């Protein structure tokens, strides 16, 4: 089975982001091929220059804070897909990337266009769109 997920939430904004990553993980574990089309704020999920930070309020260093980074979560999903012999294609909307200045993506994420979303949806058994509201 091939599934397409469409997401638009920026990293760290709400639980929808984590929920869609969990759904993608579940699909990969069940050995489904997955395409993700990220647009609007979600294109920052794979931004390569995300960096951990300290927490001055709690007096913790960056290492002690161990702040999770979405780019690492996505990289982990890509590794899991490779280990299971399935495809995970992560496509960032190029228009959205340019608007947000997040062109430096992790390896495996690629730049695309709304036409790629159309193609992925046509090739998928099912498409799930995670809207903002």
C-alpha positions in Angstrom: 0.0 0.0 0.0 1.1 3.5 -0.7 0.0 6.4 1.4 0.4 10.2 1.1 0.4 12.5 4.0 -0.1 16.3 3.5 0.9 18.5 6.4 1.2 22.2 6.9 1.9 22.7 10.6 5.2 24.3 11.6 7.5 22.4 14.0 6.8 22.9 17.7 3.4 24.6 17.2 0.9 22.0 18.3 0.2 18.3 18.7 -0.9 17.8 15.1 2.8 17.7 14.0 3.7 14.9 16.4 0.5 13.1 15.5 1.2 13.0 11.8 4.8 11.9 12.5 3.4 9.0 14.6 1.0 8.1 11.7 3.9 8.1 9.3 5.9 5.9 11.7 3.0 3.5 12.0 2.7 3.3 8.2 6.4 2.6 7.8 6.3 -0.1 10.5 3.5 -1.8 8.6 5.8 -1.6 5.5 3.7 0.9 3.5 5.4 3.2 1.1 4.9 6.8 2.2 5.0 10.2 0.5 4.9 13.3 2.6 4.1 16.6 1.0 5.0 19.5 3.4 3.7 22.9 2.7 3.4 26.2 4.6 5.1 26.0 8.0 5.7 22.2 7.7 8.6 22.8 5.3 10.6 23.8 8.3 10.4 20.2 9.6 13.4 19.3 7.6 15.4 22.5 8.0 19.0 21.4 8.4 20.0 24.3 10.6 17.7 23.5 13.5 19.8 23.6 16.7 19.3 22.5 20.3 19.2 25.2 22.9 19.7 25.7 26.6 16.8 26.4 29.0 17.8 29.5 31.0 14.5 29.3 33.0 15.4 25.9 34.3 19.2 26.5 34.4 19.9 23.6 32.0 22.6 23.5 29.3 21.6 22.5 25.8 22.9 19.0 26.5 20.9 18.7 29.8 17.8 20.1 28.1 18.1 17.5 25.3 15.6 19.4 23.2 14.1 17.3 20.4 14.5 18.5 16.9 12.0 17.7 14.1 14.7 17.4 11.5 16.1 14.4 13.6 12.6 12.9 13.9 12.2 13.0 10.1 15.7 11.6 9.6 14.8 8.8 11.9 11.7 8.0 9.9 13.8 8.0 6.7 16.2 5.5 8.4 13.3 3.3 9.6 11.9 3.2 6.1 15.2 2.3 4.6 15.7 -0.5 7.2 12.2 -1.9 6.4 12.8 -1.7 2.6 10.0 0.8 2.0 10.0 4.2 0.4 9.6 7.4 2.4 9.6 10.4 0.0 9.6 13.8 1.8 8.7 16.6 -0.6 8.8 20.3 0.6 6.7 22.8 -1.4 9.4 25.0 -3.0 7.2 28.1 -2.9 6.7 27.7 0.8 10.5 27.0 1.3 11.4 30.2 -0.4 8.8 32.2 1.6 10.2 31.0 4.8 13.9 30.9 4.0 14.4 27.3 4.9 16.0 26.0 1.7 18.7 24.0 3.6 17.1 20.6 4.1 18.4 17.4 5.6 19.5 14.7 3.2 16.5 12.8 1.7 14.1 15.8 1.7 13.6 17.3 -1.7 12.1 20.4 -3.1 8.9 20.0 -5.1 5.8 21.8 -6.2 2.0 21.4 -5.9 2.2 19.2 -9.0 4.2 16.7 -7.0 1.3 16.6 -4.5 -1.1 15.8 -7.3 1.2 13.0 -8.7 1.7 11.5 -5.2 -2.1 11.6 -4.5 -2.8 10.0 -7.9 -0.3 7.2 -7.2 -1.4 6.6 -3.6 -4.0 4.2 -2.2 -5.0 6.9 0.2 -4.2 10.5 1.0 -4.5 12.1 4.4 -4.5 15.9 4.7 -3.7 17.3 8.1 -5.2 20.8 8.1 -4.5 23.5 10.6 -8.0 23.6 12.0 
